[in-house]
Amino acid sequence: MDWVARYLDHVRFEKRLAERTLALYTLDLQKLAAYAAEAQVALDAVQPTHIRRWVAQMHSGGRSGRGIALILSGWRGFYVWMGRQGLVPHNPVQGIRAPKAPKPLPKALSVDDAVQLAEFAGASATDQDPWLRCRDAAMVELLYSCGLRVGELTGLDVHASTHAKGWIDLPAAEAHVLGKGSKRRSVPVGRKALDALQAWYTVRAEGLTAATAEQPALFIGRHGTRLSAQAIWQRLRQRSLQAGLATPVHPHMLRHSFASHVLQSSSDLRAVQELLGHANISTTQVYTRLDFQHLAQAYDAAHPRARKK
């Protein structure tokens, strides 16, 4: 009896699956049948140990954890149907999970690229509004200097108040922000960022109108309204491309760069956790992988037994 064909008829006519889904089920079950034939075991005699072995084979062959999980889902459905037909006493796929996919590393700029972006002054004197250049320079410097989230940046006001989500204390060189979970923290502001902010404070009022004269937001658009996160994403992307960077930059990439570069210089994970406002240090530990990646690249470039001819 061709149980695979019967099952595919079942999902085709009774479940009315889409043709694309049916094609994937067919491929997955063909793979199952091939593994079983290679192991010389009938489909109704497959055990969890067989499934684990085949998962290991797929993983070592380069199949992603997500891909394996989808295949297991197809196999699991097949054995559920087999059980309902009274063909197997138990589901051999039940409880078996695919290997976890490694968490991708945060995308961080190199130090040179971060500096190139921060120091970019425009392709020419006329291609961009000087007011916008000044504002964007202050935003980039602050994001990179303090590792702020974009929501923390948009929440900054010019002056401290009981209603302000955040503000900059220029004399103390500190940014006070409201982070995730409504947790407040203070972050040092670097000299370059302070200079950029001073320049922005000087021209900021040019973007205000009579209707928006009382606008408290530190970063505003040309109509005097508080700048949105989406607008900051767009401006940063445009600036990074104009600056000649190989990849478009988004605000969180500058936060990652801040964390990675501070950790490379200080090796103080606990301090980086405080600066980023992470509740759990395990969240911050991902940057140690970036730090090791940096060291590995330096090793490959410098060690005489690692350099490629």
N, C-alpha and C positions, 0 to 999 in steps of 0.2 A: 504493500500500500504506500503510495507517495503522499505522505502526510504534509510535506511542504506545499505541494500543489493544492491539496485540499484546504490548507490554511489560507493560502493566497486567494483562493476562490471565496473563502469566507470573508476575508477583509475587503475583497473587491466588491462583492455583491451585497453583503449584509452591513458592513460598515461604510461602504461607498467611499473609500479613500480616494484621494486625488491620484492621478496617474503618476505624478512625480514621487509621491509617498510610496505608492505601490512598487515602483521601480527600485526605490531604496530598500524596501522590505525584501524584495526578491534577491538583491545583491547580498544583503546581510545573511539571509537564510542559505544562500548558495555557499557563502563562506563557512557557515556553521556545518553544512553537510560535507564540505571539503575537509574541514578539521576532523569531523567524526570518522570519515572514511580513512583519513591518514592514520588515525589512532585505532582503526579497526574496531570501532564501537558503534552500535546502532543508536539512532537518535533518541529512542525511548530508553536507552541505557546510559545516557550521558550523566555524569556526576559533577558536583561542584568542583572537584579537583580538576576535571577536564577543562571546565570553563576558566578556572584560574590560570591554568597552563596556557590556554589559548589567548587570554588577556595579556599574559606576560609576553607571548610571542608577538602579538600585535604591537605592544608597547616598545619592545626592543627593535621592531622593524620600523619604528619611526611614526607610528600612528599616534595622533594627539589624544590626550585624555578625553577631550570633548567628543572626538570621533569614536573612541571606544565606548563611551557612555551611550551614544546613539545606537551603536551596534548591539550593545547589551540590552537596550530597551526593546529592540526588535526581537531579539532572542527570548527575552522575558515574556513578551506577548505571545510568542509562538508556544511556549511551554505552559502558559496559562490556559490557552486553548486546548493543548494536549491533555492537561489535567481534567478539563471539563468533559472531554471525550472519554475519560477513563483510561487513557493510554499510558499515563505515567503516574506514579504514586506521589511524586513531589516535583517542585520546580527547581531544577539545578542552578538556575540563574538568580534565584531569590537571595537577596542579601549580598550579592557580589557587586562591588563598585569598581568603576574605572579608576586608574591612577589619577591623582590630583594634578591638574595642570599647574606648572610653576607660575607664581604671580609675576607679571611683567615688571621690570624695573621702571621706576619713575623716569620720565624723560627730562634730563637736565642738560643745560648748556655747558660747554667747556668754559673755563675762566676767560679765555681769550674772546670767545663769542659773546659772553655776557658783557664784557667790557666794551666790545665793539658795538653792541646794541645800545648800551647806556650812553656811550659817547657820540652816537650818530647824531649829526646836526642837520640832516636834510640833504637831499641830492643837489639842490641849488638854492640860492637865496630867494627864488620866486616860486618854487614849486609847492610851497606849503605856507599856510598862514603862520606868522611868527608867534601869535597867541597860542595856536594849537601846538606848535613845536615846543613852546615853553611848558604847557600843561602836560603834554605827553612825556617830555623828559622827566618831569617831576614824578609822574606816575611810575615810569620804568625804574627810576632810581629808588623810589620808595618800596616797590614790590621786591626788587633785588636786595635792597639794603636791609629790609625787615622781615622778608619771607611772609608777607601778608597774603591772606586769601583775597580773592577779588571782592567777595562780599564785605570783607573788613575794610577794603580800600574805598568802596562806594559808600560805606557808612560813616566815613570820616567827616567831621564838621570843622569849620574854621576855628571855632572857639569851644572850649569846654563848657558844658552845661548839664543840667540834670536830665535833659532830653537827648543829649548827644550819645550816639552809639560809640563814637570814637573821636579822637582829636590828636593833634600834634603839639607837644610841648617843646617849642623851639629852644628856649633857654636851657632846658634840661636834656635836650636831644633825645626825646623819648616819644614813641607812638603809643597811645592808649587805645586799645581796640576791644570790641565785643566779638568774641569768637564763637565757635560751635558750643551748643549747650548753654548759651548766654553767659559764658565764662569770660571775664575780663582779664586782660594781661597787658603788660607794658613791655615794649621792645625797644632796644637802643636804635637810634637813627644815625647812620654814618655821615661823615662830613660831606661827601659828594651829594648825598640825598638832601642834607640840610641846605646846601648851596642852591640846589635845584628848586627846593620848596620856597626859599627866600625869593628867588627870581619869579616863581609862580605867584606868590602873594602880591608882588609888585604889580602884576598885570591882570590878575584875576578879575578885578572890578570892571574891566573893559567888556567882559561878557555879560554883565548885568544890565537889566533895564529897570525902568521905574516900577514895573510890576514884580520884578524879581530881586529888588534891591536888598530885601531881608533874607535872601536865600542863605541858609546856614551851611550848605554842602561845601566841602573843600574843593572837590572836583566837579566842575559844571560844564555843560555844553554851551554852544553858541546862543541858545535861547535862555540861558540862565537857569536851567533846571539841573537837578542832580544827575550826574552821569550814570548810566545803567551799566550793569556787568557786560551786557552784549556789546555796548558801544566800546567798552575798554578792550574786549576781545578783538573787535574789528580794528581798532587803532593800533593795537600791539602787533597784530598780524601784518598790517600794512607797513608799520615801521620796521619790522624784522626783515621783510622782503626788500624794502628800500635800502636797508643797511647791508644787504648782500649775504645774509645768513642762508645756509643751505636748506633750512626747514623753517616753516612758519612758527612763530613763538606765541604761546598763549600764557595768560597770567600765572597759571599753576606751574608752568615750566620754570618760571622765575622763582617761585617758592621752592621747587625742587632744587634749583641751582643754588639758591641761598643755603639750603640745608646741607647739600653735598659739599659745597666749598668751605663752609664753616667747619664741617666735620673733618674734611681733609686737613685743614690747618690746625685744628685744636684737638681732635680725637676725643672730644668731650660730648659723649652721646646724651648725657643727662642735661647738659646746657642746651643742646639743640632741641631736645624735647620741650624744655621750658620756652624757648624762643618760638617754636612752632605752635605751642599751645596744645600738644597732644596729651590726651588724658592717660594713655597707656604707652609705655616706652616701647612695646613691641611694634607699634605703628611707626616709631622713629627708626627702629632697627633696620628697616629696608634700606636706609641710606648707608648703612655699613657695607651693603652689597655694592652700592655705587662706589664707595670709597675703595673697596677691594678691586673693583673693576678698573679704577684709575691707577691703582698700584700695579695691577697686572699689565696694563698698557705701558706703563713706564718701564716695567721689567722687560717686556717684549722689545721695546725700543732701545734699551740700554745694555742689557746683558749680552756679552759676547757669544754665549751659547744659545741665546734665544733669537738673536737677530737673523732675519732671513736674508740670504744673499740675493 
